[in-house]
Amino acid sequence: MNTTVVPGSTGTVSARGLTKVYGKGAGQVVALDHVDVDFAPGRFTAIMGPSGSGKSTLMHLLAGLDSATSGSSRIGDTEITALGDDALTELRRTRIGFVFQSFNLLPMFTAEQNILLPLDLGGNKVDKEWFATLVQTLGLGERLTHRPAELSGGQQQRVAIARALITKPDVVFADEPTGNLDSRSGAEVLSFLRRSVRELGRTIIMVTHDPAAAAYADRVVLIADGRIAGDISDPTPESVLAGLDALRTLETTPVAATPGGGQA
Ligand SMILES: Nc1ncnc2c1ncn2[C@@H]1O[C@H](COP(=O)(O)OP(=O)(O)OP(=O)(O)O)[C@@H](O)[C@H]1O
């Protein structure tokens, strides 16, 4: 598969020299360290790496949920890192969809009302054809009048995915979308996410800890110590595990290579 990505082209999500430093002085943490990465439109990418490696920080900066210390991030030709608060709010509302581990559906609303909520909030009309396509692709036809408490976890997450896609965003960011699901419902949700990319041409960037989940993506970007540490095309659970193992080896090599365990 051709993985060439042109930064600035429609829907491409890009970071250049993206850096995030938390705190000051001795307590300073470099969470992201000059990250350059591009995510092609119409693809499903998983971001993986050890705990504390900077996955959430990268996602938050790419989505305009947090500000960068230096460097830039873009969605298409919009430089997120240059936008003020109002423009960022507007961008998140209209051009980005979010799917969280905890579904975040409104309990008093039906599935249909939850899906349509972003349009109601923005005062936008429903594209009935798109709504019908989403409902069909996500297998929600029988569940539209149900409230979240009457739905399984997997069904709730499918509603959350439809809600994220209803505005036809340039990109959907999914943060551990299967973290609260058993493995069967998780697999089902991941299949639906993959269908959304393949059949509806959407762009999804997902943070996950789970190699089996990452294997549903077209590509896995590995991150370690705030830097891009690997890139796997057409991943399988085995190739993802091997990639993560290689990161661990990198982390332990300097210690193992120093006789007596002293500092080199
Ligand atoms: N608000 C904050 N203040 C200070 N340090 C932070 C803050 N948020 C994150 N960090 C630090 O930045 C680094 C990267 O954190 P981040 O949450 O991006 O990692 P992660 O890969 O998503 O981790 P996990 O897999 O455990 O969720 C960590 O060392 C973390 O402790």
PDBQT file of the ligand as one rigid body, heavy atoms in Angstrom, charges set to zero:
ROOT
HETATM    1  N1  LIG A 301      -0.435  17.415  33.011  1.00  0.00    +0.000 N 
HETATM    2  C1  LIG A 301       0.755  16.843  33.160  1.00  0.00    +0.000 A 
HETATM    3  N2  LIG A 301       1.667  17.354  33.986  1.00  0.00    +0.000 NA
HETATM    4  C2  LIG A 301       2.891  16.806  34.126  1.00  0.00    +0.000 A 
HETATM    5  N3  LIG A 301       3.315  15.728  33.461  1.00  0.00    +0.000 NA
HETATM    6  C3  LIG A 301       2.433  15.153  32.606  1.00  0.00    +0.000 A 
HETATM    7  C4  LIG A 301       1.115  15.675  32.411  1.00  0.00    +0.000 A 
HETATM    8  N4  LIG A 301       0.488  14.892  31.494  1.00  0.00    +0.000 NA
HETATM    9  C5  LIG A 301       1.360  13.927  31.139  1.00  0.00    +0.000 A 
HETATM   10  N5  LIG A 301       2.535  14.088  31.804  1.00  0.00    +0.000 N 
HETATM   11  C6  LIG A 301       3.732  13.254  31.660  1.00  0.00    +0.000 C 
HETATM   12  O1  LIG A 301       4.080  13.222  30.282  1.00  0.00    +0.000 OA
HETATM   13  C7  LIG A 301       4.533  11.921  29.907  1.00  0.00    +0.000 C 
HETATM   14  C8  LIG A 301       3.668  11.389  28.766  1.00  0.00    +0.000 C 
HETATM   15  O2  LIG A 301       2.350  11.187  29.253  1.00  0.00    +0.000 OA
HETATM   16  P1  LIG A 301       1.172  10.616  28.346  1.00  0.00    +0.000 P 
HETATM   17  O3  LIG A 301      -0.062  10.639  29.174  1.00  0.00    +0.000 OA
HETATM   18  O4  LIG A 301       1.151  11.323  27.045  1.00  0.00    +0.000 OA
HETATM   19  O5  LIG A 301       1.671   9.119  28.103  1.00  0.00    +0.000 OA
HETATM   20  P2  LIG A 301       0.864   7.872  27.547  1.00  0.00    +0.000 P 
HETATM   21  O6  LIG A 301       1.782   7.173  26.612  1.00  0.00    +0.000 OA
HETATM   22  O7  LIG A 301      -0.459   8.304  27.019  1.00  0.00    +0.000 OA
HETATM   23  O8  LIG A 301       0.682   7.013  28.876  1.00  0.00    +0.000 OA
HETATM   24  P3  LIG A 301      -0.420   5.907  29.294  1.00  0.00    +0.000 P 
HETATM   25  O9  LIG A 301      -0.265   4.790  28.298  1.00  0.00    +0.000 OA
HETATM   26  O10 LIG A 301       0.011   5.492  30.662  1.00  0.00    +0.000 OA
HETATM   27  O11 LIG A 301      -1.763   6.564  29.251  1.00  0.00    +0.000 OA
HETATM   28  C9  LIG A 301       4.469  11.065  31.170  1.00  0.00    +0.000 C 
HETATM   29  O12 LIG A 301       5.746  11.055  31.749  1.00  0.00    +0.000 OA
HETATM   30  C10 LIG A 301       3.481  11.805  32.039  1.00  0.00    +0.000 C 
HETATM   31  O13 LIG A 301       3.745  11.578  33.401  1.00  0.00    +0.000 OA
ENDROOT
TORSDOF 0
